[in-house]
Amino acid sequence: MNEAARNIVGQEEGPQRNCWFDKECLIILEDVKRAYSKMVSRNTRQNEQECKDKSKQAHKILRQKKRVMFKSKLEQKEIACNNHEAKQVIRK
């Protein structure tokens, strides 16, 4: 019944919470998941190291994307502050 309702009405997606999270991040996390499942299925030093390396790489890229997003938001707020636009400064 739920499936029929989804087919007829459709499913509405909510707003994206993290604007910095994109397809590249999704692909990287899928790669980490694959390396982890490979390590769990066959626990060797090489698989463990590969999983650790992929996890570090993913963490690094995610931090960079998040940092860029926060810097751009901060710059926007500074511009709004300099232009005396109080509403823009207070908004998220």
Buried (B, 14 or more C-beta within 10 A) or exposed (E): EEEEEEEEEEEEEEEEEEEBBEEEBEEBBEBBEEBBEBBEEEEEEEBBEBBEEBBEEBEEBBEEBBEEBEEEEEEEBEEBEEEEEEEEBEEE
